[in-house]
Amino acid sequence: MENIWLVAATWMALALSASVISIRLGISVALVEIALGGIGGNFLGLHSSPWIDFLATFGSGLLTFLAGAEIDPASLRKHLAPSVVIGGVSFLLPFLSALAFAVFILQWTLPASQIAGIALSTTSVAVVYAVMVETGLSETDFGKLVLAACFVTDLGTVLALGVLFASFNGWMVLFVAVTALVLWRLPRITRWVIATGGNRVSEPEVRFIFLVLFFLGGLATLARSEAVLPAYLVGLVIAGVFVRDKVLVHRMRTLAFTLLTPFFFLKAGTLVSLPALVAGFGSVLALLTVKVSAKFIGVWPLTRAFSLSAVEGNFTTLLMSTGLTFGSISALYGLTNGIIDQGQYTILVTTVLASAVVPTLIAQRWFLPHSTRHVLGQGENEALTVVVGSSLAREERAPLQGGRHASQRLDEA
């Protein structure tokens, strides 16, 4: 019988190592966690267990909830038309392209190809958000438009995962009805809970949100859907509440990113097979090309149609070609439910990781908008340091122009 404390210590040691490495190298801690999980699974005999499975599953749901809660309702309303059009196409065309490629070229089954389409249709809100803050674009209309479009893309991904693999029976009817009712009343009830029981040691508002996520996740599971669907919708409907209560957001992020999400990403890494990666490396390159090409074919013309410059269009399209969290969640869902095998899972996860790195580096190196280059180059005293995409990214306290200081804490969602 294994010693649960020593097993937990091993996993947390890997999580701590991933955090240190991500800070030193300035890359996403999720990428490092998946990589270390892969090393542990292939060379150290690291494997999951029921309690790790639960923490990992809850971590993915809470991460999805926080991603939905990150949206700024005011920005979404202001840029509703372009964000819906650009974000919708950013989801649909890569989804159909990757699905068709998997069916006709890779000869995968239709369900496995659907998982491939979902995993490669995503946009990494965490990576895009970090880049926007680092470059100063998060405070501009252009940056807010891109972020709003990313949220629409990921909403399409979550809906596709929740709908395509659901069983349309009595449980589904109950799930839809109850979810609609909860989402309708949730903002008002959440405000009441915060007003009457907030700022207490027992954190009743956090426990209330966990109760909602557990309950709707349980109904989604009974309906043979995916728990991330109600989690994302819950985050979206109470985003306006979170905008006014940043302390609550940071407390939930701290819990998620220190305890829960490391188990999810480490577990995802343990399931990556090195022999399968070597055998399927050509498929990884092909699928990455399909995803990025589909994003450019669909998104770039729309950026020009909505009056963005050529440089801004390239920058936007490259950032919307990134993927990380939802892509990993979709691939792991497919493997866990027997829709894809370990070889297919390895190919998809590796492609998702590559899409988190390659388009981001190209966008920042060659297609950064000129106005942003000018702003970033002003003043020798400006020292804004951001770890791009880190799940607990840090912004070092340093003097800015006009005597201002930066002490903001940026978190992945």
C-alpha positions as CSV (number, residue, x, y, z in Angstrom):
1,M,0.0,0.0,0.0
2,E,1.4,3.3,-1.0
3,N,2.2,6.1,1.5
4,I,-0.3,8.9,0.5
5,W,1.9,11.5,2.2
6,L,5.0,10.6,0.4
7,V,3.1,10.4,-2.9
8,A,1.6,13.9,-2.3
9,A,5.1,15.2,-1.4
10,T,6.5,13.8,-4.7
11,W,3.8,15.6,-6.7
12,M,4.1,18.8,-4.8
13,A,7.9,18.7,-5.3
14,L,7.4,18.5,-9.0
15,A,4.9,21.4,-8.8
16,L,7.4,23.5,-6.8
17,S,10.1,22.7,-9.3
18,A,7.8,23.7,-12.2
19,S,7.1,27.1,-10.5
20,V,10.9,27.8,-10.0
21,I,11.7,26.8,-13.6
22,S,8.9,28.9,-15.0
23,I,10.0,32.0,-13.1
24,R,13.7,31.5,-14.2
25,L,12.8,30.9,-17.9
26,G,9.8,33.3,-18.1
27,I,7.5,30.7,-19.6
28,S,4.1,29.3,-18.6
29,V,4.2,27.2,-15.4
30,A,1.5,25.0,-17.0
31,L,3.9,24.1,-19.8
32,V,6.6,23.2,-17.3
33,E,4.2,21.1,-15.2
34,I,3.2,19.1,-18.3
35,A,6.8,18.6,-19.2
36,L,7.8,17.5,-15.7
37,G,4.8,15.2,-15.6
38,G,5.9,13.6,-18.9
39,I,9.4,13.0,-17.4
40,G,7.9,11.6,-14.3
41,G,5.5,9.3,-16.2
42,N,8.0,8.1,-18.7
43,F,11.2,7.7,-16.5
44,L,10.2,7.9,-12.8
45,G,7.1,5.6,-12.7
46,L,4.8,8.5,-11.7
47,H,1.2,7.6,-12.0
48,S,-2.2,8.9,-10.9
49,S,-4.6,7.6,-8.2
50,P,-8.2,8.3,-7.3
51,W,-7.5,11.2,-5.0
52,I,-5.2,12.8,-7.6
53,D,-7.9,12.3,-10.3
54,F,-10.4,14.2,-8.1
55,L,-8.0,17.1,-7.4
56,A,-7.1,17.2,-11.1
57,T,-10.7,17.2,-12.2
58,F,-11.7,19.9,-9.7
59,G,-8.7,21.9,-10.8
60,S,-9.7,21.9,-14.4
61,G,-13.2,22.9,-13.5
62,L,-12.1,25.7,-11.2
63,L,-9.6,26.9,-13.8
64,T,-12.4,27.0,-16.4
65,F,-14.6,28.9,-14.0
66,L,-11.9,31.5,-13.4
67,A,-11.3,31.9,-17.1
68,G,-15.0,32.7,-17.6
69,A,-14.9,35.1,-14.6
70,E,-12.0,37.0,-16.2
71,I,-14.1,38.6,-18.8
72,D,-14.9,42.3,-18.5
73,P,-18.7,42.6,-19.2
74,A,-18.3,46.3,-20.2
75,S,-15.6,45.5,-22.8
76,L,-17.6,42.6,-24.2
77,R,-20.6,44.8,-24.7
78,K,-18.6,47.6,-26.2
79,H,-16.9,45.3,-28.8
80,L,-19.8,42.8,-29.1
81,A,-20.1,42.7,-32.9
82,P,-16.4,42.3,-33.9
83,S,-15.6,40.1,-30.9
84,V,-18.5,37.7,-31.7
85,V,-17.6,37.5,-35.4
86,I,-13.8,37.2,-35.0
87,G,-14.1,34.9,-32.0
88,G,-16.7,32.7,-33.6
89,V,-14.7,32.2,-36.8
90,S,-11.6,31.7,-34.7
91,F,-13.3,28.7,-33.2
92,L,-15.3,27.3,-36.1
93,L,-12.8,27.2,-38.9
94,P,-9.9,25.5,-37.0
95,F,-12.4,23.1,-35.4
96,L,-13.7,22.0,-38.9
97,S,-10.2,22.0,-40.4
98,A,-8.6,19.9,-37.7
99,L,-11.6,17.5,-37.6
100,A,-11.4,17.0,-41.4
101,F,-7.6,16.5,-41.3
102,A,-7.9,13.9,-38.5
103,V,-10.7,12.0,-40.3
104,F,-9.4,12.0,-43.9
105,I,-5.6,12.3,-43.5
106,L,-4.8,10.7,-40.1
107,Q,-7.7,8.2,-40.5
108,W,-9.0,8.7,-36.9
109,T,-12.5,7.8,-35.9
110,L,-15.1,10.6,-36.0
111,P,-15.3,10.9,-32.2
112,A,-11.5,11.1,-31.9
113,S,-11.4,13.6,-34.7
114,Q,-14.0,15.7,-32.9
115,I,-11.8,15.8,-29.9
116,A,-8.9,16.9,-32.1
117,G,-11.0,19.7,-33.6
118,I,-12.1,20.9,-30.2
119,A,-8.6,20.7,-28.7
120,L,-7.1,22.7,-31.6
121,S,-9.9,25.3,-32.0
122,T,-8.9,27.0,-28.7
123,T,-7.2,30.2,-27.9
124,S,-5.2,30.6,-24.7
125,V,-6.8,33.5,-22.8
126,A,-4.0,33.2,-20.2
127,V,-1.2,33.7,-22.7
128,V,-3.1,36.5,-24.6
129,Y,-3.9,38.3,-21.3
130,A,-0.3,38.2,-20.1
131,V,1.0,39.5,-23.5
132,M,-1.5,42.3,-23.5
133,V,-0.5,43.4,-20.0
134,E,3.2,43.1,-20.7
135,T,2.9,45.3,-23.9
136,G,0.5,47.8,-22.3
137,L,-2.3,46.9,-24.8
138,S,-4.7,45.7,-22.1
139,E,-5.7,49.3,-21.5
140,T,-6.4,50.1,-25.1
141,D,-9.5,49.4,-27.2
142,F,-7.5,47.2,-29.5
143,G,-6.3,45.0,-26.6
144,K,-9.8,44.8,-25.1
145,L,-11.2,43.8,-28.5
146,V,-8.7,40.9,-28.8
147,L,-9.4,39.7,-25.3
148,A,-13.2,39.7,-25.8
149,A,-12.8,37.8,-29.1
150,C,-10.6,35.2,-27.2
151,F,-13.4,34.7,-24.7
152,V,-15.9,34.0,-27.5
153,T,-13.6,31.5,-29.1
154,D,-13.2,29.6,-25.8
155,L,-16.9,29.7,-25.2
156,G,-17.4,27.9,-28.5
157,T,-14.8,25.3,-27.5
158,V,-16.5,24.6,-24.1
159,L,-20.0,24.4,-25.7
160,A,-18.7,22.0,-28.4
161,L,-17.1,19.7,-25.7
162,G,-20.3,19.8,-23.6
163,V,-22.7,19.2,-26.5
164,L,-21.0,16.8,-28.9
165,F,-20.4,14.1,-26.2
166,A,-23.6,14.5,-24.2
167,S,-26.4,12.0,-24.0
168,F,-29.7,13.7,-24.9
169,N,-31.9,12.0,-22.4
170,G,-33.9,12.9,-19.3
171,W,-30.8,13.8,-17.3
172,M,-29.8,16.3,-20.1
173,V,-33.2,18.0,-19.9
174,L,-32.9,18.3,-16.1
175,F,-29.3,19.6,-16.5
176,V,-30.3,22.2,-19.0
177,A,-33.3,23.4,-17.0
178,V,-31.5,23.5,-13.6
179,T,-28.4,25.2,-15.1
180,A,-30.6,27.9,-16.8
181,L,-32.4,28.6,-13.5
182,V,-29.2,28.7,-11.5
183,L,-27.5,31.0,-14.0
184,W,-30.5,33.4,-14.0
185,R,-30.5,33.8,-10.3
186,L,-26.8,33.4,-9.5
187,P,-25.5,37.0,-9.8
188,R,-28.1,38.3,-7.3
189,I,-27.6,35.4,-4.9
190,T,-23.8,35.7,-5.1
191,R,-24.0,39.5,-4.2
192,W,-26.2,38.6,-1.3
193,V,-23.8,36.0,0.0
194,I,-20.9,38.4,-0.3
195,A,-22.8,41.2,1.4
196,T,-24.0,39.1,4.4
197,G,-21.1,36.7,4.9
198,G,-18.1,38.1,3.1
199,N,-14.7,38.8,4.6
200,R,-15.0,36.0,7.2
201,V,-12.4,33.4,8.1
202,S,-14.7,30.6,7.0
203,E,-15.0,32.2,3.5
204,P,-18.7,31.4,3.0
205,E,-18.7,33.1,-0.5
206,V,-16.0,30.8,-1.7
207,R,-17.8,27.8,-0.3
208,F,-21.0,28.9,-2.0
209,I,-19.3,29.1,-5.4
210,F,-17.7,25.6,-4.8
211,L,-21.2,24.3,-4.0
212,V,-22.6,25.6,-7.2
213,L,-19.7,24.2,-9.2
214,F,-19.9,20.7,-7.6
215,F,-23.7,20.6,-8.0
216,L,-23.8,21.6,-11.7
217,G,-20.8,19.5,-12.4
218,G,-22.5,16.5,-10.9
219,L,-25.6,17.1,-13.1
220,A,-23.4,17.5,-16.1
221,T,-21.8,14.2,-15.4
222,L,-25.2,12.5,-15.0
223,A,-26.1,13.9,-18.4
224,R,-22.8,12.5,-19.9
225,S,-21.6,16.0,-20.6
226,E,-18.5,17.7,-19.2
227,A,-18.3,19.7,-16.0
228,V,-16.2,22.5,-17.5
229,L,-19.3,23.6,-19.5
230,P,-21.4,24.8,-16.4
231,A,-18.1,26.0,-14.8
232,Y,-17.4,28.3,-17.7
233,L,-21.0,29.6,-17.8
234,V,-21.0,30.2,-14.1
235,G,-17.8,32.2,-14.4
236,L,-19.3,34.3,-17.3
237,V,-22.6,35.2,-15.5
238,I,-20.9,36.3,-12.3
239,A,-17.9,38.1,-14.0
240,G,-19.6,41.4,-13.2
241,V,-19.6,40.5,-9.5
242,F,-15.9,39.6,-9.6
243,V,-15.0,42.9,-11.3
244,R,-16.1,44.6,-8.1
245,D,-14.5,42.1,-5.7
246,K,-10.9,41.6,-6.7
247,V,-9.9,40.2,-3.3
248,L,-12.3,37.3,-3.7
249,V,-10.8,36.6,-7.2
250,H,-7.3,36.5,-5.8
251,R,-8.2,34.2,-3.0
252,M,-9.8,31.7,-5.4
253,R,-6.8,32.0,-7.8
254,T,-4.4,31.3,-5.0
255,L,-6.2,28.1,-4.0
256,A,-6.5,27.0,-7.6
257,F,-3.0,27.6,-8.8
258,T,-1.2,26.5,-5.7
259,L,-3.0,23.2,-4.9
260,L,-5.4,22.1,-7.7
261,T,-4.1,23.0,-11.2
262,P,-0.6,21.6,-10.6
263,F,-2.2,18.1,-10.2
264,F,-4.2,18.6,-13.4
265,F,-1.2,19.6,-15.6
266,L,1.2,17.1,-14.0
267,K,-1.4,14.4,-14.5
268,A,-1.8,15.5,-18.1
269,G,2.0,15.2,-18.6
270,T,2.2,11.7,-17.0
271,L,-0.1,10.4,-19.8
272,V,2.2,11.6,-22.6
273,S,4.0,8.7,-24.1
274,L,7.5,9.4,-25.3
275,P,7.6,6.6,-27.9
276,A,4.2,7.8,-29.2
277,L,5.6,11.3,-29.4
278,V,8.5,10.2,-31.5
279,A,6.3,8.1,-33.8
280,G,3.7,10.9,-34.2
281,F,6.0,13.9,-34.5
282,G,5.1,14.4,-38.1
283,S,1.4,14.5,-37.2
284,V,2.2,17.1,-34.5
285,L,3.8,19.4,-37.1
286,A,0.9,18.8,-39.5
287,L,-1.8,19.5,-37.0
288,L,0.0,22.7,-35.8
289,T,0.2,23.9,-39.4
290,V,-3.5,23.1,-39.9
291,K,-4.5,25.1,-36.7
292,V,-2.4,28.2,-37.5
293,S,-3.3,28.2,-41.1
294,A,-7.0,28.0,-40.3
295,K,-6.7,30.8,-37.9
296,F,-5.0,33.0,-40.5
297,I,-7.5,32.2,-43.2
298,G,-10.5,32.9,-40.9
299,V,-9.3,35.6,-38.6
300,W,-6.8,37.8,-40.5
301,P,-9.3,39.1,-43.2
302,L,-11.8,39.9,-40.4
303,T,-9.3,42.0,-38.6
304,R,-8.9,44.1,-41.7
305,A,-12.6,44.3,-42.2
306,F,-12.9,45.8,-38.7
307,S,-10.3,48.4,-39.6
308,L,-7.3,47.0,-37.9
309,S,-3.9,47.6,-39.5
310,A,-1.9,44.8,-41.2
311,V,0.5,44.6,-38.2
312,E,-2.4,44.6,-35.7
313,G,-4.1,41.9,-37.8
314,N,-1.0,39.7,-37.9
315,F,-0.5,40.2,-34.1
316,T,-4.1,39.4,-33.3
317,T,-4.2,36.3,-35.5
318,L,-1.0,34.9,-34.0
319,L,-2.2,35.4,-30.5
320,M,-5.5,33.8,-31.3
321,S,-3.6,30.8,-32.7
322,T,-2.3,30.0,-29.2
323,G,-3.8,27.3,-27.0
324,L,-3.1,25.7,-23.6
325,T,-5.6,25.2,-20.9
326,F,-8.8,24.2,-22.8
327,G,-6.9,22.3,-25.4
328,S,-5.3,20.2,-22.6
329,I,-8.7,19.7,-20.8
330,S,-10.3,18.6,-24.1
331,A,-7.5,16.1,-24.9
332,L,-7.5,14.7,-21.3
333,Y,-11.3,14.3,-21.5
334,G,-11.0,12.3,-24.7
335,L,-8.4,10.0,-23.2
336,T,-10.2,9.6,-19.8
337,N,-13.5,8.6,-21.6
338,G,-11.9,6.2,-24.1
339,I,-12.5,8.4,-27.1
340,I,-8.8,8.7,-28.1
341,D,-5.9,6.4,-27.2
342,Q,-2.6,7.4,-25.6
343,G,-0.9,7.9,-28.9
344,Q,-3.5,10.3,-30.1
345,Y,-3.6,12.1,-26.8
346,T,0.2,12.6,-26.9
347,I,-0.1,14.0,-30.4
348,L,-2.8,16.5,-29.4
349,V,-1.2,17.6,-26.2
350,T,2.1,18.2,-27.8
351,T,0.4,20.2,-30.6
352,V,-1.4,22.3,-28.0
353,L,1.9,23.0,-26.2
354,A,3.6,24.0,-29.4
355,S,0.7,26.4,-30.2
356,A,1.2,28.1,-26.8
357,V,4.8,28.9,-27.6
358,V,5.5,29.3,-31.3
359,P,2.8,31.9,-32.3
360,T,3.4,33.9,-29.2
361,L,7.2,34.2,-29.8
362,I,6.6,35.2,-33.5
363,A,3.9,37.8,-32.6
364,Q,6.1,39.5,-30.0
365,R,9.3,39.3,-32.1
366,W,8.1,40.5,-35.5
367,F,4.5,41.8,-35.3
368,L,4.3,43.9,-32.2
369,P,2.3,47.1,-33.1
370,H,4.6,50.1,-33.6
371,S,2.8,52.3,-31.1
372,T,3.5,49.6,-28.4
373,R,7.2,49.4,-29.4
374,H,7.4,53.2,-28.9
375,V,5.7,53.1,-25.5
376,L,7.9,50.2,-24.3
377,G,11.0,52.0,-25.3
378,Q,10.4,55.2,-23.3
379,G,12.3,55.9,-20.2
380,E,15.3,54.1,-18.6
381,N,13.5,53.8,-15.3
382,E,10.6,51.8,-16.7
383,A,11.1,48.2,-15.5
384,L,8.0,46.2,-15.9
385,T,8.7,42.5,-15.6
386,V,6.0,40.0,-16.4
387,V,6.4,36.2,-16.6
388,V,4.2,35.6,-19.7
389,G,1.5,33.0,-19.2
390,S,2.6,32.0,-15.7
391,S,-0.2,30.7,-13.6
392,L,1.0,33.0,-10.8
393,A,2.8,35.6,-12.8
394,R,4.7,38.3,-11.0
395,E,5.0,42.0,-11.8
396,E,8.0,43.3,-9.9
397,R,7.6,46.5,-7.9
398,A,9.6,49.1,-9.9
399,P,9.4,52.8,-10.7
400,L,7.4,53.8,-13.7
401,Q,7.1,57.1,-15.5
402,G,5.6,59.9,-13.5
403,G,6.7,58.3,-10.2
404,R,4.1,55.5,-10.4
405,H,4.7,52.0,-9.1
406,A,3.7,48.6,-10.3
407,S,2.7,46.1,-7.7
408,Q,0.0,44.3,-9.6
409,R,-0.2,40.5,-9.5
410,L,-1.2,38.8,-12.7
411,D,-2.8,35.4,-12.7
412,E,-3.6,32.8,-15.4
413,A,-7.1,32.1,-16.0
